Amino acid sequence: MNISHIEHIGIAVSNLNDAIKFYEDKLGLKCYSIEEVKDQKVKIAFFMIGQTKIELLETTEPDGAIGKFIEKKGEGIHHIAFAVKEIKDVLSELENNGVQLIDKTTRKGAEGLDIAFLNPKSAHGVLIEVCEDKK
Ligand code: ZN
């Protein structure tokens, strides 16, 4: 498997507008898009740093994954996404190597990219996402 770069870092926030204000006013970044991914019950604000995005994630339903995460752990880094070519091959390679997957097949993530999550139990406690590298 060949990871080209960190595609994005997903950060769980309780209030998207407050968090956007911090990233824009205090860190001087610019939010270039906001998108709702109904499937994952999140609203996402995107920032670009080099070729890596920051995704601020706010839950749209209390029972969504981000809602539950914040309830348990509070705001903070939720997952890290690695860009890979041939994501389907990567998933079978990981599975063959005994890595537990949350998604055995890809699903559509933000910005229409194919993504899949690995089980944090297999990854030293980190929720890792693999994300198709379109470039
Ligand atoms: Zn992500």
Backbone and ligand atoms as CSV (ligand in chain L), in Angstrom:
chain,resi,resn,atom,element,x,y,z
A,1,MET,N,N,0.852,-1.195,0.000
A,1,MET,CA,C,0.000,0.000,0.000
A,1,MET,C,C,0.878,1.232,0.000
A,2,ASN,N,N,0.427,2.231,-0.713
A,2,ASN,CA,C,1.261,3.404,-0.921
A,2,ASN,C,C,0.503,4.677,-0.513
A,3,ILE,N,N,0.859,5.189,0.665
A,3,ILE,CA,C,0.200,6.405,1.142
A,3,ILE,C,C,0.957,7.614,0.595
A,4,SER,N,N,0.275,8.482,-0.138
A,4,SER,CA,C,0.973,9.616,-0.757
A,4,SER,C,C,1.051,10.829,0.169
A,5,HIS,N,N,0.010,11.070,0.913
A,5,HIS,CA,C,0.025,12.212,1.850
A,5,HIS,C,C,-1.141,12.103,2.818
A,6,ILE,N,N,-1.169,12.995,3.784
A,6,ILE,CA,C,-2.329,13.055,4.681
A,6,ILE,C,C,-3.411,13.850,3.953
A,7,GLU,N,N,-4.504,13.178,3.620
A,7,GLU,CA,C,-5.577,13.824,2.861
A,7,GLU,C,C,-6.279,14.860,3.744
A,8,HIS,N,N,-6.666,14.415,4.946
A,8,HIS,CA,C,-7.251,15.374,5.893
A,8,HIS,C,C,-7.164,14.868,7.322
A,9,ILE,N,N,-7.393,15.793,8.231
A,9,ILE,CA,C,-7.533,15.462,9.642
A,9,ILE,C,C,-8.949,15.869,10.023
A,10,GLY,N,N,-9.682,14.938,10.616
A,10,GLY,CA,C,-11.070,15.204,11.011
A,10,GLY,C,C,-11.122,15.585,12.485
A,11,ILE,N,N,-11.735,16.716,12.752
A,11,ILE,CA,C,-11.799,17.235,14.122
A,11,ILE,C,C,-13.262,17.408,14.525
A,12,ALA,N,N,-13.619,16.780,15.638
A,12,ALA,CA,C,-14.997,16.877,16.133
A,12,ALA,C,C,-15.168,18.173,16.909
A,13,VAL,N,N,-16.174,18.956,16.532
A,13,VAL,CA,C,-16.452,20.213,17.242
A,13,VAL,C,C,-17.929,20.244,17.646
A,14,SER,N,N,-18.218,20.939,18.746
A,14,SER,CA,C,-19.628,20.967,19.153
A,14,SER,C,C,-20.406,22.077,18.445
A,15,ASN,N,N,-19.727,23.137,18.050
A,15,ASN,CA,C,-20.420,24.207,17.325
A,15,ASN,C,C,-19.589,24.636,16.119
A,16,LEU,N,N,-20.092,24.303,14.940
A,16,LEU,CA,C,-19.322,24.519,13.717
A,16,LEU,C,C,-18.993,26.004,13.502
A,17,ASN,N,N,-19.967,26.866,13.712
A,17,ASN,CA,C,-19.722,28.297,13.461
A,17,ASN,C,C,-18.669,28.871,14.399
A,18,ASP,N,N,-18.725,28.478,15.671
A,18,ASP,CA,C,-17.702,28.935,16.625
A,18,ASP,C,C,-16.323,28.448,16.202
A,19,ALA,N,N,-16.250,27.176,15.783
A,19,ALA,CA,C,-14.964,26.585,15.406
A,19,ALA,C,C,-14.425,27.249,14.136
A,20,ILE,N,N,-15.284,27.498,13.162
A,20,ILE,CA,C,-14.855,28.180,11.932
A,20,ILE,C,C,-14.272,29.544,12.282
A,21,LYS,N,N,-14.952,30.244,13.187
A,21,LYS,CA,C,-14.484,31.566,13.621
A,21,LYS,C,C,-13.065,31.490,14.179
A,22,PHE,N,N,-12.802,30.463,15.000
A,22,PHE,CA,C,-11.461,30.289,15.573
A,22,PHE,C,C,-10.432,30.058,14.468
A,23,TYR,N,N,-10.721,29.133,13.559
A,23,TYR,CA,C,-9.750,28.813,12.502
A,23,TYR,C,C,-9.516,30.006,11.572
A,24,GLU,N,N,-10.565,30.808,11.345
A,24,GLU,CA,C,-10.410,31.963,10.454
A,24,GLU,C,C,-9.801,33.158,11.186
A,25,ASP,N,N,-10.372,33.518,12.319
A,25,ASP,CA,C,-9.948,34.751,12.997
A,25,ASP,C,C,-8.624,34.587,13.724
A,26,LYS,N,N,-8.426,33.439,14.369
A,26,LYS,CA,C,-7.220,33.272,15.183
A,26,LYS,C,C,-6.073,32.610,14.419
A,27,LEU,N,N,-6.398,31.694,13.511
A,27,LEU,CA,C,-5.344,30.972,12.784
A,27,LEU,C,C,-5.138,31.508,11.372
A,28,GLY,N,N,-6.034,32.363,10.920
A,28,GLY,CA,C,-5.861,32.994,9.612
A,28,GLY,C,C,-6.097,32.067,8.427
A,29,LEU,N,N,-6.824,30.961,8.642
A,29,LEU,CA,C,-7.171,30.073,7.528
A,29,LEU,C,C,-8.528,30.503,6.963
A,30,LYS,N,N,-8.838,29.985,5.760
A,30,LYS,CA,C,-10.110,30.363,5.137
A,30,LYS,C,C,-10.931,29.107,4.867
A,31,CYS,N,N,-12.145,29.096,5.399
A,31,CYS,CA,C,-13.058,27.983,5.124
A,31,CYS,C,C,-13.497,28.105,3.667
A,32,TYR,N,N,-13.213,27.065,2.827
A,32,TYR,CA,C,-13.550,27.194,1.401
A,32,TYR,C,C,-14.847,26.500,1.030
A,33,SER,N,N,-15.374,25.709,1.972
A,33,SER,CA,C,-16.627,25.042,1.653
A,33,SER,C,C,-17.240,24.424,2.906
A,34,ILE,N,N,-18.561,24.331,2.913
A,34,ILE,CA,C,-19.266,23.629,3.999
A,34,ILE,C,C,-20.193,22.631,3.322
A,35,GLU,N,N,-20.198,21.418,3.828
A,35,GLU,CA,C,-20.985,20.369,3.176
A,35,GLU,C,C,-21.650,19.495,4.233
A,36,GLU,N,N,-22.889,19.092,3.962
A,36,GLU,CA,C,-23.537,18.141,4.864
A,36,GLU,C,C,-23.449,16.756,4.245
A,37,VAL,N,N,-22.945,15.767,5.022
A,37,VAL,CA,C,-22.954,14.374,4.565
A,37,VAL,C,C,-24.021,13.662,5.401
A,38,LYS,N,N,-25.210,13.521,4.802
A,38,LYS,CA,C,-26.392,13.008,5.514
A,38,LYS,C,C,-26.144,11.615,6.071
A,39,ASP,N,N,-25.545,10.773,5.218
A,39,ASP,CA,C,-25.171,9.416,5.530
A,39,ASP,C,C,-24.416,9.299,6.865
A,40,GLN,N,N,-23.520,10.251,7.116
A,40,GLN,CA,C,-22.698,10.206,8.333
A,40,GLN,C,C,-23.194,11.168,9.409
A,41,LYS,N,N,-24.335,11.797,9.136
A,41,LYS,CA,C,-24.941,12.726,10.097
A,41,LYS,C,C,-23.971,13.812,10.554
A,42,VAL,N,N,-23.275,14.399,9.589
A,42,VAL,CA,C,-22.341,15.475,9.923
A,42,VAL,C,C,-22.448,16.643,8.953
A,43,LYS,N,N,-22.097,17.797,9.468
A,43,LYS,CA,C,-21.872,18.977,8.654
A,43,LYS,C,C,-20.374,19.257,8.766
A,44,ILE,N,N,-19.727,19.504,7.618
A,44,ILE,CA,C,-18.272,19.605,7.578
A,44,ILE,C,C,-17.844,20.954,7.029
A,45,ALA,N,N,-16.900,21.590,7.719
A,45,ALA,CA,C,-16.267,22.810,7.192
A,45,ALA,C,C,-14.844,22.451,6.779
A,46,PHE,N,N,-14.446,22.880,5.572
A,46,PHE,CA,C,-13.154,22.499,4.996
A,46,PHE,C,C,-12.160,23.664,4.985
A,47,PHE,N,N,-10.936,23.351,5.345
A,47,PHE,CA,C,-9.820,24.292,5.247
A,47,PHE,C,C,-8.690,23.562,4.541
A,48,MET,N,N,-7.875,24.289,3.786
A,48,MET,CA,C,-6.755,23.657,3.094
A,48,MET,C,C,-5.444,24.186,3.664
A,49,ILE,N,N,-4.541,23.254,4.019
A,49,ILE,CA,C,-3.191,23.641,4.446
A,49,ILE,C,C,-2.235,22.813,3.605
A,50,GLY,N,N,-1.546,23.441,2.655
A,50,GLY,CA,C,-0.741,22.670,1.713
A,50,GLY,C,C,-1.661,21.753,0.930
A,51,GLN,N,N,-1.345,20.446,0.906
A,51,GLN,CA,C,-2.257,19.531,0.213
A,51,GLN,C,C,-3.102,18.740,1.200
A,52,THR,N,N,-3.114,19.204,2.444
A,52,THR,CA,C,-3.882,18.528,3.497
A,52,THR,C,C,-5.047,19.411,3.920
A,53,LYS,N,N,-6.189,18.768,4.115
A,53,LYS,CA,C,-7.361,19.509,4.583
A,53,LYS,C,C,-7.537,19.330,6.084
A,54,ILE,N,N,-8.149,20.324,6.666
A,54,ILE,CA,C,-8.704,20.173,8.000
A,54,ILE,C,C,-10.211,20.092,7.791
A,55,GLU,N,N,-10.833,19.071,8.361
A,55,GLU,CA,C,-12.284,18.965,8.299
A,55,GLU,C,C,-12.838,19.133,9.705
A,56,LEU,N,N,-13.599,20.191,9.907
A,56,LEU,CA,C,-14.283,20.368,11.187
A,56,LEU,C,C,-15.631,19.680,11.071
A,57,LEU,N,N,-15.918,18.786,12.005
A,57,LEU,CA,C,-17.113,17.950,11.922
A,57,LEU,C,C,-18.080,18.272,13.057
A,58,GLU,N,N,-19.292,18.657,12.682
A,58,GLU,CA,C,-20.347,18.900,13.673
A,58,GLU,C,C,-21.463,17.907,13.411
A,59,THR,N,N,-21.967,17.279,14.464
A,59,THR,CA,C,-23.023,16.292,14.271
A,59,THR,C,C,-24.336,16.994,13.929
A,60,THR,N,N,-25.147,16.345,13.094
A,60,THR,CA,C,-26.464,16.902,12.792
A,60,THR,C,C,-27.549,16.200,13.615
A,61,GLU,N,N,-27.184,15.062,14.220
A,61,GLU,CA,C,-28.107,14.303,15.088
A,61,GLU,C,C,-27.328,13.884,16.330
A,62,PRO,N,N,-27.970,13.929,17.505
A,62,PRO,CA,C,-27.245,13.549,18.724
A,62,PRO,C,C,-26.683,12.124,18.656
A,63,ASP,N,N,-27.359,11.236,17.903
A,63,ASP,CA,C,-26.911,9.829,17.877
A,63,ASP,C,C,-25.915,9.546,16.751
A,64,GLY,N,N,-25.459,10.589,16.056
A,64,GLY,CA,C,-24.449,10.385,15.019
A,64,GLY,C,C,-23.097,10.056,15.632
A,65,ALA,N,N,-22.177,9.547,14.807
A,65,ALA,CA,C,-20.859,9.135,15.307
A,65,ALA,C,C,-20.129,10.296,15.990
A,66,ILE,N,N,-20.224,11.482,15.418
A,66,ILE,CA,C,-19.534,12.640,16.005
A,66,ILE,C,C,-20.231,13.080,17.301
A,67,GLY,N,N,-21.558,12.994,17.313
A,67,GLY,CA,C,-22.306,13.326,18.531
A,67,GLY,C,C,-21.896,12.419,19.681
A,68,LYS,N,N,-21.817,11.130,19.392
A,68,LYS,CA,C,-21.438,10.150,20.429
A,68,LYS,C,C,-19.994,10.359,20.868
A,69,PHE,N,N,-19.126,10.645,19.902
A,69,PHE,CA,C,-17.704,10.868,20.204
A,69,PHE,C,C,-17.557,12.037,21.179
A,70,ILE,N,N,-18.237,13.141,20.908
A,70,ILE,CA,C,-18.130,14.334,21.763
A,70,ILE,C,C,-18.723,14.055,23.146
A,71,GLU,N,N,-19.816,13.309,23.169
A,71,GLU,CA,C,-20.431,12.965,24.452
A,71,GLU,C,C,-19.442,12.181,25.326
A,72,LYS,N,N,-18.695,11.277,24.696
A,72,LYS,CA,C,-17.760,10.426,25.443
A,72,LYS,C,C,-16.437,11.118,25.758
A,73,LYS,N,N,-15.885,11.808,24.755
A,73,LYS,CA,C,-14.512,12.306,24.897
A,73,LYS,C,C,-14.382,13.817,24.819
A,74,GLY,N,N,-15.439,14.497,24.453
A,74,GLY,CA,C,-15.352,15.942,24.238
A,74,GLY,C,C,-14.810,16.251,22.850
A,75,GLU,N,N,-14.635,17.528,22.574
A,75,GLU,CA,C,-14.131,17.931,21.265
A,75,GLU,C,C,-12.689,17.453,21.093
A,76,GLY,N,N,-12.271,17.308,19.845
A,76,GLY,CA,C,-10.872,16.942,19.604
A,76,GLY,C,C,-10.692,16.200,18.297
A,77,ILE,N,N,-9.467,15.745,18.075
A,77,ILE,CA,C,-9.155,15.023,16.834
A,77,ILE,C,C,-9.926,13.712,16.802
A,78,HIS,N,N,-10.642,13.507,15.720
A,78,HIS,CA,C,-11.497,12.328,15.586
A,78,HIS,C,C,-10.859,11.256,14.717
A,79,HIS,N,N,-10.302,11.660,13.577
A,79,HIS,CA,C,-9.645,10.676,12.705
A,79,HIS,C,C,-8.614,11.349,11.809
A,80,ILE,N,N,-7.772,10.495,11.209
A,80,ILE,CA,C,-6.764,10.978,10.281
A,80,ILE,C,C,-6.952,10.189,8.986
A,81,ALA,N,N,-6.901,10.894,7.864
A,81,ALA,CA,C,-7.175,10.247,6.579
A,81,ALA,C,C,-5.939,10.263,5.691
A,82,PHE,N,N,-5.582,9.063,5.208
A,82,PHE,CA,C,-4.437,8.919,4.317
A,82,PHE,C,C,-4.923,8.782,2.881
A,83,ALA,N,N,-4.263,9.496,1.967
A,83,ALA,CA,C,-4.601,9.393,0.548
A,83,ALA,C,C,-3.896,8.186,-0.047
A,84,VAL,N,N,-4.658,7.344,-0.754
A,84,VAL,CA,C,-4.088,6.158,-1.400
A,84,VAL,C,C,-4.635,6.029,-2.816
A,85,LYS,N,N,-3.832,5.464,-3.693
A,85,LYS,CA,C,-4.307,5.094,-5.032
A,85,LYS,C,C,-4.943,3.706,-4.924
A,86,GLU,N,N,-5.851,3.392,-5.826
A,86,GLU,CA,C,-6.457,2.044,-5.887
A,86,GLU,C,C,-6.972,1.609,-4.515
A,87,ILE,N,N,-7.930,2.354,-4.009
A,87,ILE,CA,C,-8.405,2.116,-2.641
A,87,ILE,C,C,-8.985,0.707,-2.454
A,88,LYS,N,N,-9.619,0.158,-3.483
A,88,LYS,CA,C,-10.194,-1.192,-3.337
A,88,LYS,C,C,-9.099,-2.236,-3.110
A,89,ASP,N,N,-7.993,-2.094,-3.841
A,89,ASP,CA,C,-6.850,-3.001,-3.651
A,89,ASP,C,C,-6.264,-2.838,-2.255
A,90,VAL,N,N,-6.208,-1.585,-1.797
A,90,VAL,CA,C,-5.667,-1.300,-0.465
A,90,VAL,C,C,-6.494,-2.014,0.607
A,91,LEU,N,N,-7.817,-1.983,0.463
A,91,LEU,CA,C,-8.676,-2.626,1.456
A,91,LEU,C,C,-8.470,-4.133,1.487
A,92,SER,N,N,-8.352,-4.761,0.314
A,92,SER,CA,C,-8.142,-6.211,0.338
A,92,SER,C,C,-6.752,-6.542,0.870
A,93,GLU,N,N,-5.773,-5.701,0.547
A,93,GLU,CA,C,-4.427,-5.906,1.076
A,93,GLU,C,C,-4.429,-5.827,2.608
A,94,LEU,N,N,-5.098,-4.816,3.134
A,94,LEU,CA,C,-5.157,-4.653,4.594
A,94,LEU,C,C,-5.830,-5.863,5.232
A,95,GLU,N,N,-6.953,-6.268,4.643
A,95,GLU,CA,C,-7.698,-7.391,5.197
A,95,GLU,C,C,-6.858,-8.678,5.160
A,96,ASN,N,N,-6.180,-8.882,4.054
A,96,ASN,CA,C,-5.296,-10.060,3.942
A,96,ASN,C,C,-4.178,-10.027,4.973
A,97,ASN,N,N,-3.798,-8.818,5.391
A,97,ASN,CA,C,-2.738,-8.676,6.386
A,97,ASN,C,C,-3.275,-8.641,7.815
A,98,GLY,N,N,-4.559,-8.987,7.961
A,98,GLY,CA,C,-5.124,-9.146,9.297
A,98,GLY,C,C,-5.557,-7.860,9.973
A,99,VAL,N,N,-5.678,-6.778,9.197
A,99,VAL,CA,C,-6.151,-5.523,9.781
A,99,VAL,C,C,-7.683,-5.535,9.778
A,100,GLN,N,N,-8.268,-5.237,10.933
A,100,GLN,CA,C,-9.731,-5.198,10.998
A,100,GLN,C,C,-10.245,-3.917,10.358
A,101,LEU,N,N,-11.249,-4.064,9.510
A,101,LEU,CA,C,-11.814,-2.912,8.814
A,101,LEU,C,C,-13.210,-2.613,9.336
A,102,ILE,N,N,-13.549,-1.351,9.451
A,102,ILE,CA,C,-14.938,-0.980,9.726
A,102,ILE,C,C,-15.719,-1.086,8.420
A,103,ASP,N,N,-15.108,-0.613,7.336
A,103,ASP,CA,C,-15.732,-0.693,6.010
A,103,ASP,C,C,-14.956,-1.670,5.134
A,104,LYS,N,N,-15.598,-2.791,4.799
A,104,LYS,CA,C,-14.931,-3.755,3.916
A,104,LYS,C,C,-15.007,-3.305,2.469
A,105,THR,N,N,-15.993,-2.461,2.177
A,105,THR,CA,C,-16.061,-1.850,0.850
A,105,THR,C,C,-16.100,-0.337,1.036
A,106,THR,N,N,-15.796,0.381,-0.034
A,106,THR,CA,C,-15.733,1.839,0.103
A,106,THR,C,C,-17.131,2.427,0.195
A,107,ARG,N,N,-17.192,3.610,0.789
A,107,ARG,CA,C,-18.426,4.389,0.738
A,107,ARG,C,C,-18.054,5.800,0.322
A,108,LYS,N,N,-19.082,6.585,0.033
A,108,LYS,CA,C,-18.850,7.956,-0.421
A,108,LYS,C,C,-18.668,8.867,0.787
A,109,GLY,N,N,-17.528,9.534,0.818
A,109,GLY,CA,C,-17.280,10.499,1.879
A,109,GLY,C,C,-17.515,11.908,1.377
A,110,ALA,N,N,-16.997,12.869,2.115
A,110,ALA,CA,C,-17.133,14.265,1.739
A,110,ALA,C,C,-16.471,14.504,0.387
A,111,GLU,N,N,-16.955,15.472,-0.339
A,111,GLU,CA,C,-16.438,15.879,-1.642
A,111,GLU,C,C,-16.477,14.734,-2.661
A,112,GLY,N,N,-17.370,13.766,-2.424
A,112,GLY,CA,C,-17.590,12.688,-3.385
A,112,GLY,C,C,-16.468,11.672,-3.496
A,113,LEU,N,N,-15.547,11.682,-2.533
A,113,LEU,CA,C,-14.415,10.745,-2.600
A,113,LEU,C,C,-14.794,9.394,-2.005
A,114,ASP,N,N,-14.207,8.331,-2.548
A,114,ASP,CA,C,-14.378,6.998,-1.973
A,114,ASP,C,C,-13.496,6.885,-0.736
A,115,ILE,N,N,-14.101,6.434,0.354
A,115,ILE,CA,C,-13.364,6.323,1.617
A,115,ILE,C,C,-13.682,5.006,2.316
A,116,ALA,N,N,-12.882,4.650,3.309
A,116,ALA,CA,C,-13.170,3.506,4.179
A,116,ALA,C,C,-12.421,3.703,5.486
A,117,PHE,N,N,-13.015,3.213,6.568
A,117,PHE,CA,C,-12.385,3.344,7.883
A,117,PHE,C,C,-11.808,2.014,8.340
A,118,LEU,N,N,-10.658,2.102,9.007
A,118,LEU,CA,C,-10.048,0.936,9.653
A,118,LEU,C,C,-10.515,0.921,11.098
A,119,ASN,N,N,-10.549,-0.260,11.686
A,119,ASN,CA,C,-10.937,-0.363,13.085
A,119,ASN,C,C,-9.801,0.136,13.982
A,120,PRO,N,N,-10.083,1.103,14.870
A,120,PRO,CA,C,-9.020,1.631,15.746
A,120,PRO,C,C,-8.350,0.550,16.593
A,121,LYS,N,N,-9.080,-0.544,16.847
A,121,LYS,CA,C,-8.494,-1.649,17.624
A,121,LYS,C,C,-7.308,-2.261,16.903
A,122,SER,N,N,-7.308,-2.144,15.583
A,122,SER,CA,C,-6.212,-2.683,14.780
A,122,SER,C,C,-5.129,-1.642,14.534
A,123,ALA,N,N,-5.346,-0.409,15.003
A,123,ALA,CA,C,-4.452,0.687,14.617
A,123,ALA,C,C,-4.010,1.512,15.829
A,124,HIS,N,N,-3.746,0.807,16.919
A,124,HIS,CA,C,-3.201,1.472,18.110
A,124,HIS,C,C,-4.051,2.649,18.575
A,125,GLY,N,N,-5.364,2.454,18.493
A,125,GLY,CA,C,-6.268,3.441,19.073
A,125,GLY,C,C,-6.602,4.625,18.190
A,126,VAL,N,N,-6.056,4.640,16.966
A,126,VAL,CA,C,-6.346,5.768,16.068
A,126,VAL,C,C,-7.369,5.342,15.019
A,127,LEU,N,N,-8.370,6.171,14.823
A,127,LEU,CA,C,-9.329,5.913,13.750
A,127,LEU,C,C,-8.702,6.416,12.450
A,128,ILE,N,N,-8.304,5.454,11.603
A,128,ILE,CA,C,-7.654,5.791,10.334
A,128,ILE,C,C,-8.661,5.619,9.203
A,129,GLU,N,N,-8.674,6.609,8.328
A,129,GLU,CA,C,-9.507,6.544,7.128
A,129,GLU,C,C,-8.561,6.455,5.938
A,130,VAL,N,N,-8.886,5.627,4.979
A,130,VAL,CA,C,-8.175,5.700,3.702
A,130,VAL,C,C,-9.111,6.369,2.717
A,131,CYS,N,N,-8.539,7.173,1.858
A,131,CYS,CA,C,-9.317,8.087,1.028
A,131,CYS,C,C,-8.699,8.028,-0.370
A,132,GLU,N,N,-9.526,7.889,-1.397
A,132,GLU,CA,C,-8.955,7.788,-2.748
A,132,GLU,C,C,-8.198,9.061,-3.120
A,133,ASP,N,N,-7.057,8.859,-3.702
A,133,ASP,CA,C,-6.217,9.971,-4.144
A,133,ASP,C,C,-6.525,10.229,-5.605
A,134,LYS,N,N,-7.246,11.297,-5.865
A,134,LYS,CA,C,-7.690,11.565,-7.236
A,134,LYS,C,C,-6.611,12.168,-8.117
A,135,LYS,N,N,-5.570,12.709,-7.462
A,135,LYS,CA,C,-4.568,13.437,-8.243
A,135,LYS,C,C,-3.658,12.500,-9.030
L,1,ZN,ZN,ZN,-12.577,11.922,7.001
